[in-house]
Amino acid sequence: MVEKYSDGDFEALLEKYDYKFKRGDIVKGVVCGYESDGVIVDIGSKCTAFVPKYEISADRKANAEDVLERNTEYEFLITQDSDENGKFTLSYKKVHLAHTWEELEKVKEADETIAVVVSQIVRGGLVVDVSGVQGFIPQGQLCARETICNPGDKIEVKILTLDKAQNNLILSNKKVYETNMAETRKNVFAQVEVGQIVKGEVVRITDFGAFVNVGGVDCLLPLSQISWKWVEHPTDLLKVGQEINVEIIDIDKDKQRISLSLKNTEPDPWIQAEAELKEGDVKEGIITRIKPFGAFVEVLPGVEALFPQSALAEYQNQNSCILKAGDKINTKIIKFNPKDKRISLGLPTEDTVAVAE
C-alpha cells in the first residue's frame, strides 16, 4: 500500500531533511578525503564542503592529516556559500580558535596556570603560541631563569590581560613563579629550624656573600659565614651551581629570610686553639691582611689574631721592612679569649725573626 502525503506533510518532510546551510553557520562534518590544497568534508544532506589548507590550522606548517583525521567528526564554520557545484567552503581554524579563546577566558577567571610554546624571541619579550592563539610575554614578566630560552621551549604562564576582539593576549611567567614561590616558602618555613644541616645549591654570588637555594627558597650565606679562614671574596671558595651542606643559623618568618653558615659544618678551629695556645706563647703565623689599626695574623688554620699597628710599626722599624699579606712573622700571644674568639699579639721578648721570603 502506497502512503499518501498531503502538501503540508511533504513540506514538513523537506524541512526535516533539507538543510539550509549558509555562510556563518557552525556545522558538523566528517573528514572524508584530502587534496593537495585542503580537506574534503561531508556535512550531510548530500552536501560536500572543502576546507582550504590555510583554514585548517593557525600553524601553517601543520600537516592536514594530523589536524583533521579521516572519518572523524569536527565542527566547522561556513565561510563561503555553496558554489555552482554545490560545494561550501569551511574553516576549522576559526572554530578551533573560538573554542581556544573561550577556554582562555575560563583560565583567566580561575587564575589558573597554562603551558605555552615559545614561537619567537623579539625585542622586549617572547611571542608564544597557545593552541593557535598568539600571545606575548613582556620581558618584565619573565622570571630570571626563563630569560634565556629558544623557540619550541615550553613555559608555564598566567594570563594578565585578554581581549578577544583585539586579538590581544598578554601573559606572565613571573606571576607563576611568584605564586609557586609563595607556596614553596610556606612549606620550607614550616619544616626548617635553627641548627639544622641542609643541602643547597649556590645560585648567586655577591660581594657580601652568596645566595643558596634550599628547597626552592634562596637563603643568604654571609661572607663571614663561608669559612673559618679569612675570605676576600665568595668566589675564592664558591661557584654558581655548586652543591654544599650548610647550617641554618637564623630564621626570620616575618621578613621571610633564612641565614646560613658553611663554616659551622666544619670543626671549630678555636677548640683546637684553646687546647694548644696560651698567653705568653711565641707563635709563627701568616699575615692575612693589613688594616689601618694593625695586621691580622693566622696563628693556626682558621684562627686569626690581631697584631696592633703600634707593634707592627715597631717590628718594621726593627727589621727595616714593609710587611704585606702572605708574609710570615713571629709574634707573642699577649691576650687570649677563646670564648669570644679573640687573640691579641705583641712583639716577642726574644730576638725578632726576620720576615720569611
C-alpha positions as CSV (number, residue, x, y, z in Angstrom):
1,M,0.0,0.0,0.0
2,V,1.4,3.3,-1.0
3,E,1.3,6.1,1.6
4,K,-0.2,9.3,0.5
5,Y,1.2,12.7,1.7
6,S,-0.6,15.9,1.8
7,D,1.1,19.1,0.6
8,G,1.8,20.1,4.2
9,D,3.3,16.7,5.1
10,F,5.6,16.9,2.1
11,E,6.8,20.4,3.1
12,A,7.5,19.2,6.6
13,L,9.4,16.2,5.3
14,L,11.5,18.5,3.1
15,E,12.3,20.8,6.1
16,K,13.4,17.8,8.1
17,Y,16.0,16.6,5.6
18,D,16.8,19.7,3.5
19,Y,19.4,21.6,5.5
20,K,19.6,25.2,4.5
21,F,23.2,25.9,5.2
22,K,24.5,29.5,4.9
23,R,27.6,31.5,5.5
24,G,28.4,32.0,9.2
25,D,26.8,28.7,10.3
26,I,28.6,26.3,12.6
27,V,28.1,22.8,11.2
28,K,29.4,19.3,12.0
29,G,31.1,17.3,9.3
30,V,33.1,14.1,8.8
31,V,36.5,14.2,7.1
32,C,36.4,12.0,4.0
33,G,39.4,12.9,1.9
34,Y,42.5,15.0,1.3
35,E,43.7,17.1,-1.6
36,S,46.9,19.0,-2.1
37,D,45.3,22.3,-1.2
38,G,42.9,21.2,1.5
39,V,40.4,18.7,3.1
40,I,37.1,17.3,1.8
41,V,34.3,17.2,4.4
42,D,30.9,15.6,4.3
43,I,28.5,17.9,6.2
44,G,25.3,15.9,5.5
45,S,22.2,16.4,3.4
46,K,24.3,15.3,0.4
47,C,26.3,18.4,0.7
48,T,30.0,18.4,0.1
49,A,32.4,21.0,1.6
50,F,36.0,21.9,1.4
51,V,38.5,23.2,4.0
52,P,41.3,25.2,2.3
53,K,44.8,24.5,3.6
54,Y,45.0,28.0,5.2
55,E,41.8,27.4,7.1
56,I,43.0,24.1,8.7
57,S,45.4,25.4,11.4
58,A,47.0,28.6,12.7
59,D,50.3,26.7,12.3
60,R,50.9,26.9,8.5
61,K,53.5,24.1,8.9
62,A,50.9,21.7,10.4
63,N,50.1,18.5,8.5
64,A,46.4,18.4,7.5
65,E,46.1,14.7,8.3
66,D,47.5,15.3,11.8
67,V,45.0,18.1,12.5
68,L,41.9,16.6,10.8
69,E,41.8,12.8,10.9
70,R,39.9,10.8,8.3
71,N,36.4,9.5,9.3
72,T,36.4,11.8,12.3
73,E,33.7,14.4,13.0
74,Y,34.6,18.0,13.7
75,E,32.9,21.4,13.9
76,F,33.4,23.8,11.1
77,L,32.4,27.4,10.2
78,I,30.9,28.0,6.8
79,T,33.0,30.9,5.3
80,Q,31.5,30.8,1.8
81,D,28.1,29.7,0.5
82,S,27.9,26.9,-2.0
83,D,29.4,27.4,-5.4
84,E,27.9,26.4,-8.8
85,N,28.8,22.8,-7.9
86,G,27.0,23.0,-4.5
87,K,30.3,22.9,-2.6
88,F,30.7,25.0,0.6
89,T,33.9,26.5,1.9
90,L,34.7,25.8,5.6
91,S,37.1,26.8,8.3
92,Y,38.3,24.6,11.1
93,K,40.9,27.1,12.3
94,K,38.3,29.8,13.2
95,V,36.1,27.4,15.2
96,H,39.2,26.0,17.0
97,L,40.4,29.5,17.8
98,A,37.0,30.5,19.1
99,H,37.0,27.5,21.4
100,T,40.5,28.3,22.5
101,W,39.5,31.9,23.4
102,E,36.6,30.6,25.4
103,E,39.0,28.2,27.3
104,L,41.4,31.1,27.9
105,E,38.7,33.2,29.4
106,K,37.9,30.4,31.8
107,V,41.6,30.0,32.7
108,K,41.9,33.8,33.4
109,E,38.8,33.8,35.5
110,A,40.0,30.9,37.6
111,D,43.6,32.4,37.7
112,E,45.0,29.0,36.5
113,T,48.4,28.2,35.0
114,I,48.8,27.1,31.4
115,A,51.7,25.9,29.3
116,V,52.6,27.8,26.2
117,V,55.2,27.2,23.4
118,V,57.8,29.9,22.5
119,S,57.3,30.9,18.9
120,Q,59.7,33.8,18.6
121,I,62.2,35.8,20.6
122,V,61.7,39.5,20.0
123,R,62.9,42.8,21.5
124,G,61.0,43.3,24.7
125,G,59.9,39.7,25.3
126,L,58.6,36.5,23.9
127,V,55.9,35.6,21.3
128,V,54.2,32.4,22.3
129,D,51.6,30.0,20.9
130,V,48.6,28.9,22.9
131,S,46.7,26.3,20.9
132,G,46.9,28.6,17.8
133,V,46.3,31.9,19.6
134,Q,49.3,34.2,19.6
135,G,50.3,35.6,23.0
136,F,53.1,37.9,24.3
137,I,55.2,37.7,27.4
138,P,56.9,41.1,28.2
139,Q,60.5,40.9,29.4
140,G,59.5,42.3,32.8
141,Q,57.1,39.3,33.2
142,L,59.8,36.7,32.8
143,C,61.4,35.3,35.9
144,A,65.3,35.2,35.7
145,R,65.6,31.5,34.8
146,E,63.3,31.9,31.8
147,T,65.1,34.9,30.2
148,I,67.3,32.5,28.2
149,C,65.1,30.2,26.1
150,N,64.7,29.0,22.5
151,P,61.8,28.7,20.1
152,G,60.0,25.4,20.9
153,D,60.6,25.7,24.6
154,K,57.5,25.3,26.9
155,I,56.9,27.9,29.6
156,E,54.3,28.0,32.4
157,V,52.3,31.2,32.4
158,K,49.3,33.0,33.8
159,I,47.1,35.4,31.9
160,L,47.4,39.1,32.6
161,T,45.1,40.6,30.0
162,L,42.8,39.1,27.4
163,D,40.9,40.9,24.7
164,K,39.4,38.6,22.0
165,A,38.1,41.5,20.0
166,Q,41.5,43.0,19.6
167,N,43.2,39.6,19.4
168,N,45.4,40.7,22.4
169,L,46.7,38.2,24.9
170,I,49.4,39.3,27.5
171,L,50.9,36.6,29.7
172,S,53.2,36.4,32.7
173,N,55.7,33.8,33.7
174,K,56.8,35.8,36.7
175,K,53.3,35.6,38.2
176,V,53.5,31.8,38.1
177,Y,56.9,31.9,39.7
178,E,55.7,34.2,42.5
179,T,52.6,32.1,43.1
180,N,54.7,28.9,43.3
181,M,57.3,30.7,45.5
182,A,54.7,31.7,48.0
183,E,53.6,28.1,48.4
184,T,57.2,26.9,48.4
185,R,58.2,29.4,51.1
186,K,55.3,28.3,53.2
187,N,56.3,24.7,53.0
188,V,60.0,25.4,53.7
189,F,59.5,27.7,56.6
190,A,57.2,25.1,58.2
191,Q,60.0,22.5,58.1
192,V,63.3,24.3,58.8
193,E,64.7,25.1,62.2
194,V,67.8,26.8,63.6
195,G,70.8,24.4,63.8
196,Q,69.5,22.1,61.0
197,I,72.0,21.0,58.4
198,V,70.6,21.1,54.9
199,K,71.8,20.7,51.3
200,G,71.6,23.7,48.9
201,E,72.8,25.0,45.6
202,V,74.7,28.2,45.1
203,V,72.6,30.2,42.7
204,R,74.1,33.7,43.0
205,I,77.3,35.3,44.4
206,T,77.7,38.9,45.6
207,D,80.4,40.9,47.3
208,F,78.7,40.4,50.7
209,G,78.1,36.6,50.4
210,A,76.2,34.1,48.3
211,F,72.6,33.0,47.9
212,V,72.0,29.3,48.3
213,N,68.7,27.7,47.2
214,V,67.4,25.4,49.9
215,G,64.2,23.5,48.9
216,G,63.3,26.2,46.4
217,V,64.0,29.2,48.7
218,D,67.0,31.5,48.2
219,C,68.8,31.9,51.5
220,L,71.7,34.2,52.4
221,L,75.1,32.8,53.2
222,P,77.1,35.8,54.5
223,L,80.7,36.3,53.7
224,S,81.7,35.9,57.4
225,Q,80.0,32.5,57.5
226,I,81.7,30.9,54.5
227,S,84.9,29.8,56.2
228,W,86.8,30.0,59.5
229,K,89.7,31.3,57.4
230,W,89.7,34.9,56.0
231,V,87.8,35.0,52.7
232,E,88.5,38.1,50.4
233,H,85.5,37.3,48.1
234,P,83.0,34.4,48.0
235,T,84.3,33.4,44.6
236,D,87.5,32.3,46.3
237,L,85.7,29.3,47.6
238,L,82.3,29.1,45.9
239,K,80.9,29.0,42.4
240,V,77.4,29.1,40.9
241,G,75.9,25.6,40.6
242,Q,77.9,24.2,43.4
243,E,76.1,22.0,46.0
244,I,77.0,22.5,49.6
245,N,75.9,21.4,53.0
246,V,75.0,24.4,55.2
247,E,73.7,25.0,58.7
248,I,70.6,27.2,59.3
249,I,71.7,29.9,61.8
250,D,68.7,32.3,61.7
251,I,65.1,32.3,60.6
252,D,63.0,35.5,60.2
253,K,59.5,34.4,59.3
254,D,58.2,38.0,59.3
255,K,60.7,39.0,56.7
256,Q,60.8,35.6,55.1
257,R,64.6,35.3,55.4
258,I,66.9,32.4,56.2
259,S,70.5,32.9,57.0
260,L,73.1,30.1,56.6
261,S,76.6,29.1,57.7
262,L,79.0,27.0,55.8
263,K,81.8,27.2,58.3
264,N,79.6,25.8,61.1
265,T,79.6,22.4,59.2
266,E,83.3,22.2,59.7
267,P,85.2,21.7,63.0
268,D,85.6,24.9,65.0
269,P,89.4,25.7,64.9
270,W,89.1,27.7,68.1
271,I,88.5,24.5,70.0
272,Q,92.0,23.3,68.9
273,A,93.4,26.8,69.7
274,E,92.1,26.7,73.2
275,A,93.9,23.4,73.7
276,E,97.2,24.4,72.1
277,L,97.6,28.1,72.8
278,K,98.1,30.2,75.9
279,E,99.2,33.7,76.8
280,G,102.9,34.2,76.6
281,D,103.4,31.7,73.7
282,V,105.6,32.9,70.8
283,K,103.9,31.7,67.6
284,E,104.8,32.0,64.0
285,G,101.9,33.0,61.8
286,I,101.0,34.3,58.3
287,I,99.7,37.8,57.7
288,T,96.3,37.5,56.0
289,R,95.5,41.2,55.7
290,I,96.7,44.6,56.9
291,K,94.3,47.4,58.2
292,P,95.0,50.9,59.5
293,F,94.7,49.6,63.1
294,G,97.0,46.6,62.6
295,A,97.6,43.3,60.9
296,F,95.6,40.0,61.1
297,V,97.9,37.0,61.6
298,E,96.7,33.4,61.2
299,V,98.4,31.6,64.1
300,L,96.6,28.3,63.4
301,P,94.5,27.3,60.4
302,G,91.3,29.3,60.6
303,V,92.4,31.2,63.8
304,E,93.3,34.9,63.3
305,A,94.8,37.2,65.9
306,L,95.3,41.0,65.8
307,F,98.9,42.4,65.7
308,P,98.2,46.1,66.6
309,Q,99.5,48.9,64.5
310,S,102.0,50.1,67.2
311,A,103.6,46.7,67.3
312,L,103.5,46.4,63.5
313,A,105.3,49.7,63.1
314,E,107.9,48.8,65.7
315,Y,108.5,45.4,64.1
316,Q,109.0,47.0,60.6
317,N,111.4,49.6,62.1
318,Q,113.5,47.0,63.9
319,N,113.7,44.8,60.8
320,S,113.8,47.6,58.1
321,C,111.0,46.0,56.2
322,I,107.4,46.6,55.0
323,L,105.1,43.7,55.9
324,K,102.4,42.6,53.5
325,A,99.8,39.8,53.3
326,G,101.4,36.4,52.9
327,D,104.5,37.3,55.0
328,K,105.4,35.0,57.9
329,I,106.1,36.6,61.3
330,N,106.9,35.6,64.9
331,T,104.6,37.2,67.5
332,K,103.8,36.8,71.2
333,I,100.3,36.0,72.5
334,I,99.5,38.9,74.9
335,K,95.8,38.2,75.5
336,F,93.8,35.1,74.7
337,N,90.0,34.9,75.0
338,P,88.8,31.7,73.3
339,K,85.2,32.3,74.4
340,D,85.0,35.5,72.3
341,K,87.4,34.1,69.7
342,R,89.9,36.9,70.2
343,I,93.7,36.9,70.4
344,S,95.9,40.0,70.8
345,L,99.5,39.8,69.7
346,G,102.7,41.7,70.6
347,L,106.4,41.7,69.9
348,P,108.3,38.7,71.2
349,T,110.6,39.4,74.1
350,E,113.3,37.4,72.3
351,D,115.1,38.5,69.2
352,T,112.7,39.1,66.5
353,V,112.7,36.9,63.5
354,A,113.1,38.4,60.0
355,V,110.3,38.2,57.6
356,A,110.5,34.9,55.7
357,E,110.7,35.3,52.0
